[in-house]
Amino acid sequence: MKMNQKPKNNEQWVVGAIEKIEADYQRSADTHLITLELPAFEGIDIYFKDESTHPTGSLKHRLARSLFLYALCNGWIKENTPIIEASSGSTAVSEAYFARLLGLPFIAVMPATTSTDKIQAIEFYGGRCHFVDHPSEVYAVSGQIASDTGGHFMDQFTFAERATDWRGNNNIAESIFLQMRREPHPIPSWIVVGAGTGGTSATIGRYVRYERYSSKLCVVDPENSVFYDYWKSGDAAASCPTASRVEGIGRPRVEPSFIPSIVDYMINVPDCSGFAAMRVLSRKLNRRVGGSTGTNFCGVLELAENMRRQGETGSIVTLICDSGERYLNTYYNDEWLREKGLLERVMSEMDLLEDKLNH
């Protein structure tokens, strides 16, 4: 009786593809952990893990690498398989990079409001962009394109929490704790992240529990996102008719990769506060950061104020998710903020925040 076997040439291609991704990883150094001194919070040390230094400029580089390895090892990607992803930008940039590395076609399905800088970055890596009018359309359209082309829908929103080994193996959580070992407060009181897929919060939350650390996980959520409401109510059918203005975090539906049971605390951050914090933090660090990082900073400051009020000392760690250079035409553009009706509130909150941090 003859046995069906996989074509040898495809097995060799998959092995070669995995080797290319692993070689690319070996060429990359870990990202820096940057301290931010704020005299207003004496005894509370604040750190930013700078994920903008990845080859594709964002936290999503880690996710894209994991998703490709996961799909390759599952047998979902073969030689010449088109890769399709639903993404608001950064994940698509990183996946386009890895698709080019493997010689695969790449199509990003994204809202028409995605920043032009991210679109240009996707195209730089050889990807193609397919635009939809509303963020809720990206899932069905991605699936349809994958079906029409014989491609693979990467589906970051489903597979983000399972593609990364949360027990260690060079994930972001393990990296944070290794880099904190020689700090005054090596076990952070809090780790603060946003949620787009929910993959990062799942990885960090699980790792903290697995290693039995006392750190708590805080997730910040922008306007026009359902994660905060879902965490409070448990209603998995929650939805939002309006898209989040903060690219990379916030979703109009509850994503499968968001695990609320590992989140200790959530903070709903108004967009004007996040954009104000983004600009103020950029001055403090002498580098532009994106809107998701500004949202993170709002969460850090609320937690630091709570710790100060209770007489606690310790450390708080959060992320620089990507560079602000990608948002020169949006978040850093006063005219864009004015069109969105945010400029006056952002400027006012910047003044209040500067005063708070200096006293």
C-alpha positions in Angstrom: 0.0 0.0 0.0 1.4 3.4 -1.0 1.5 6.1 1.6 0.8 9.7 0.8 3.8 11.8 1.6 4.5 15.6 1.5 6.4 16.8 -1.6 10.0 16.8 -0.7 10.6 20.2 -2.3 8.0 21.9 -0.1 9.5 20.4 3.0 12.9 21.7 2.0 11.3 25.2 1.3 9.7 25.3 4.8 12.9 24.3 6.5 14.7 27.0 4.5 12.0 29.6 5.4 12.3 28.8 9.1 16.1 29.1 8.9 15.8 32.5 7.2 13.6 33.8 10.0 15.8 32.4 12.7 18.9 33.9 11.0 17.1 37.2 10.8 16.4 37.0 14.6 20.1 36.3 15.4 21.0 39.4 13.5 18.8 41.5 15.8 19.7 42.7 19.3 17.2 43.0 22.1 15.4 46.3 22.5 16.6 48.9 25.1 15.0 49.5 28.5 15.0 53.3 29.0 14.6 55.0 32.3 12.5 58.2 32.8 13.2 60.3 35.8 10.2 62.2 37.2 11.0 64.1 40.4 7.3 64.3 41.1 7.3 60.6 41.8 10.2 60.0 44.1 10.8 56.4 44.8 8.8 55.2 41.8 11.1 54.2 38.9 9.6 54.3 35.4 10.9 52.3 32.5 10.1 52.2 28.7 11.0 49.2 26.7 11.8 50.7 23.3 10.2 48.4 20.7 10.6 51.0 18.0 14.2 49.8 17.5 13.1 46.6 15.8 14.0 46.3 12.1 10.4 47.3 11.1 10.1 49.9 13.8 7.5 48.6 16.2 6.4 46.1 18.8 4.6 44.1 16.1 7.9 42.8 14.7 7.9 40.2 17.5 4.3 39.2 16.7 4.9 39.0 12.9 7.9 36.7 13.4 5.9 34.5 15.8 2.9 34.3 13.4 5.1 33.3 10.5 6.9 30.6 12.4 3.5 29.4 13.8 2.0 29.2 10.3 5.0 27.6 8.8 5.2 24.9 11.4 1.5 24.3 11.1 1.8 23.7 7.4 -0.3 26.7 6.5 2.4 28.5 4.5 4.1 26.9 1.5 6.3 28.2 -1.3 4.6 31.0 -3.2 1.6 31.2 -0.7 0.2 34.7 -0.7 0.0 36.1 2.8 -3.1 38.2 3.7 -3.5 40.2 7.0 -6.1 42.4 8.6 -4.1 45.2 10.1 -4.3 48.9 11.1 -0.7 49.3 10.0 2.2 48.2 12.2 1.6 44.4 12.0 1.2 44.7 8.3 4.5 46.5 8.0 6.3 43.8 9.9 4.6 41.0 8.1 5.4 42.6 4.7 9.1 42.5 5.9 9.0 38.8 6.6 7.0 38.0 3.5 9.7 39.7 1.4 12.3 37.7 3.4 10.6 34.5 2.2 9.8 35.7 -1.3 6.0 35.6 -0.7 3.3 38.0 -1.9 1.7 40.1 0.8 -1.6 41.9 1.0 -2.6 44.1 3.9 -6.4 44.7 4.4 -6.7 48.0 6.4 -9.0 50.9 7.1 -8.7 53.8 4.6 -7.7 56.1 7.5 -4.4 54.3 8.1 -1.5 56.7 8.2 0.3 57.3 4.8 3.7 56.6 6.5 2.6 53.1 7.3 1.2 52.5 3.9 4.5 53.6 2.4 6.4 51.3 4.7 4.3 48.3 3.6 4.9 49.1 0.0 8.6 49.6 0.6 8.7 45.9 1.7 6.9 44.9 -1.4 3.4 44.6 0.1 0.1 45.7 -1.4 -2.6 47.5 0.5 -6.4 46.8 0.2 -8.5 49.5 1.9 -11.9 49.1 3.5 -14.2 51.9 4.8 -14.8 50.5 8.3 -12.4 48.5 10.6 -15.1 45.9 11.1 -14.8 44.9 7.4 -11.2 43.8 7.6 -11.9 40.3 8.8 -14.3 39.2 6.1 -12.4 40.9 3.3 -9.2 39.3 4.4 -10.8 35.9 4.4 -12.3 36.4 1.0 -9.0 37.6 -0.6 -7.2 34.5 0.9 -9.9 32.3 -0.6 -9.7 34.0 -4.0 -5.9 33.9 -4.2 -5.3 30.5 -2.5 -3.4 32.4 0.1 -3.2 32.2 3.9 -5.1 34.7 6.1 -2.6 35.2 9.0 -5.4 36.5 11.3 -3.4 38.2 14.0 -6.5 38.8 16.1 -7.1 35.1 16.6 -3.6 33.7 16.7 -1.6 36.4 18.5 -2.1 34.9 22.0 -1.1 31.4 20.9 1.7 32.0 18.4 4.1 33.3 21.1 5.6 31.0 23.7 4.4 32.8 26.9 6.6 30.6 29.1 9.7 32.2 27.9 11.9 31.6 24.8 12.9 35.2 24.3 9.4 36.7 24.5 8.9 40.3 25.5 8.0 39.4 29.1 11.1 37.3 29.7 13.2 40.2 28.2 11.7 42.8 30.6 12.4 40.8 33.7 16.0 39.9 32.6 16.7 43.6 31.9 15.2 44.6 35.3 17.4 42.3 37.3 19.9 44.9 38.5 17.5 47.7 39.0 16.5 49.0 42.5 13.1 47.5 42.2 13.7 44.5 39.9 10.2 43.1 40.1 7.9 45.7 38.6 4.9 46.7 40.7 3.0 47.2 37.4 3.5 46.5 33.7 1.4 48.7 31.5 0.4 47.8 27.9 -2.3 48.6 25.4 -4.4 46.0 23.5 -4.9 45.7 19.8 -4.9 41.9 19.3 -4.4 41.3 23.0 -1.4 39.1 22.3 1.1 41.2 24.3 -1.0 41.5 27.3 -1.7 37.7 27.2 2.0 36.9 26.9 3.0 39.2 29.8 0.1 38.2 32.0 0.7 34.5 31.6 4.5 34.8 32.0 4.1 36.7 35.3 1.8 34.0 36.6 4.0 31.2 35.3 7.1 32.6 37.0 5.1 33.5 40.1 6.0 37.2 40.2 4.1 39.7 42.2 3.8 42.2 39.3 0.4 43.3 38.2 -0.8 43.9 34.6 -2.6 47.0 33.6 -4.1 47.4 30.1 -5.0 50.9 28.8 -7.7 51.3 26.3 -8.4 54.3 24.1 -11.7 55.8 23.0 -13.9 53.9 20.6 -12.7 50.5 21.8 -14.6 47.6 23.4 -11.9 46.0 25.5 -12.5 48.2 28.6 -16.2 47.6 28.6 -15.7 43.9 28.0 -13.3 43.6 30.9 -15.9 45.3 33.2 -19.0 43.6 31.9 -17.9 40.2 30.5 -20.1 40.9 27.4 -18.1 39.2 24.5 -20.7 40.6 22.0 -19.7 44.2 22.8 -19.1 46.3 19.7 -18.3 49.9 18.8 -19.5 51.6 15.6 -16.6 54.0 15.5 -12.9 53.2 14.9 -10.2 53.9 17.4 -8.1 57.0 16.4 -5.0 55.4 18.1 -3.5 53.1 15.5 -2.4 49.8 16.9 -4.6 49.7 20.0 -8.4 49.6 20.5 -10.8 47.5 18.5 -14.4 47.7 17.4 -15.1 44.1 18.6 -13.8 41.8 21.3 -10.8 40.0 19.7 -10.2 36.3 20.4 -6.7 36.9 21.6 -7.7 39.3 24.4 -7.8 37.4 27.7 -9.5 39.5 30.3 -8.9 37.1 33.2 -5.1 37.8 33.3 -5.6 41.6 33.4 -5.5 43.1 37.0 -6.6 46.6 36.1 -7.8 48.6 33.1 -7.8 52.3 32.4 -10.0 54.0 29.7 -7.9 56.8 28.3 -9.5 59.7 26.3 -7.7 60.4 23.0 -6.9 64.0 23.9 -5.1 62.8 27.0 -3.2 60.1 25.1 -2.1 62.6 22.4 -1.1 65.2 25.0 0.9 62.6 26.9 2.5 61.5 23.7 3.8 65.0 23.0 5.0 65.6 26.5 6.8 62.3 26.7 8.5 62.9 23.4 10.0 66.0 24.9 11.1 64.2 28.1 12.7 61.4 26.1 14.0 63.6 23.3 12.5 61.2 20.7 9.1 61.1 19.1 6.8 58.3 20.2 3.4 57.2 18.8 -0.1 57.5 20.1 -0.2 54.1 21.7 2.9 55.0 23.7 1.2 58.2 24.9 -1.8 56.1 26.0 0.6 53.8 27.9 2.1 56.9 29.6 -1.3 58.0 30.8 -1.8 54.6 32.5 1.7 54.8 34.0 1.0 58.2 35.5 -2.3 57.2 37.0 -0.7 54.1 38.6 2.3 56.2 39.9 -0.1 58.7 41.5 -2.0 55.9 43.2 1.3 54.5 44.5 2.5 57.9 45.7 -0.8 58.5 47.5 -0.5 55.2 49.3 3.2 55.8 50.2 4.4 53.0 48.0 7.7 52.7 46.2 8.6 50.4 43.3 8.9 50.3 39.5 6.5 50.6 36.6 7.4 49.2 33.1 5.7 50.1 29.9 6.4 50.1 26.1 7.4 52.5 23.4 5.3 50.7 20.8 6.6 52.5 17.7 8.2 55.8 16.6 6.3 59.0 16.3 7.9 59.6 13.0 5.1 57.5 11.5 2.5 60.1 12.7 3.9 63.4 11.6 0.9 63.9 9.3 -1.6 63.0 12.1 -0.9 63.1 15.8 1.9 65.6 15.5 0.0 67.8 13.0 -1.9 70.6 14.7 -4.2 70.9 11.6 -5.1 67.2 11.8 -6.0 67.6 15.5 -8.0 70.7 14.8 -10.0 68.8 12.1 -10.8 66.1 14.7 -11.9 68.8 17.2 -9.0 67.8 19.6 -6.4 70.6 19.3 -7.5 72.9 22.1 -8.0 70.0 24.5 -4.7 68.4 23.7 -2.9 71.7 24.2 -4.7 72.3 27.5 -3.9 68.9 28.7 -0.2 69.2 27.7 0.1 72.3 29.9 -1.6 70.5 32.9 0.6 67.5 32.4 3.8 69.5 32.2 2.9 71.3 35.4 2.1 68.0 37.2 5.4 66.4 36.2 7.4 69.4 37.3 6.0 69.7 40.8 
